[in-house]
Amino acid sequence: MFALRRAFSTAAPAASLKKAGKVICIGRNYADHIAELSSAKPKQPFFFLKPTSSIVLPGEGPCLRPKGIDMHYEVELALIMGKKLQSLKPDDVEGAMDAIEAYAVAIDMTARNAQNEAKKKGLPWSIAKGFDTFLPMSGVIPKSAIRDPHNVELFLEVNGQTKQQGSTNLMIFQIPRVLSDISSVMTLHPGDIVLTGTPAGVGSVVPGDVMRAGVRLEGKEIEEGKIEIPVEESTSLYEFRET
């Protein structure tokens, strides 16, 4: 535990993100995003997993679009866990915040056409979230840089044009409730990553595009939270076909 905390305190700990045991993503946690996808508002948090193999860190290369895939961006605030959590009470705000070691910015890439087909046919949609490079992440943001994770502004630009911009104060389910619901199902361990949802404005990117994302506090961008990543065509054997 001490070694993990020490790693997140150094100047360049981004590589430690790939050692996460799991990446848990909260779905439909911003009302405006729910509306743009014509989805139903959840009565309680729901979540899904992304593989750690989907993480691509600053300077590691492009975000790759698989053949035949309509690839969407979704900017999110990521929580980096520093303590084990199991069955956290939903009103334990202090316990939830104390368990967070640091933050990061993440882009939860989604193969939207694959996801839509899976939903329509009642199939799992792990494939829609799990391709290599489908989780661009920033460096690690020290916990001290974000006093209140419910009051920062997320943004994402494509080719210099703002596509997403929204405050985390618009979350439907705030962080203590999110961590409570997750930890009542699966234990959270130090190093695990929790993505907290995306504001409105999601859309497609294609090879040749450049995504830039980050987080602002009182109008000032947090340096460690910067992401800038080009999109290129994947050379993998995968090609989208109807299931």
Secondary structure, 3 states (H helix, E strand, C coil): CHHHHHHHHCCCCHHHHHHCCCEEEEECCEHHHHHHCCCCCCCCCEEEEECHHHEECCCCCCEEECECCCEEECEEEEEEECCCECCCCCCCHHHHHHCEEEEEEEECCEEHHHHHHHHHHCCCCCHHHHCCCCEEECCCEEHHHCCCCCCCEEEEEECCEEEEEEEHHHECCCHHHHHHHHHCCCCECCCCEEECCCCCCCEECCCCCEEEEEEEECCEECHHHCEEEEEEECCCCCECCCC
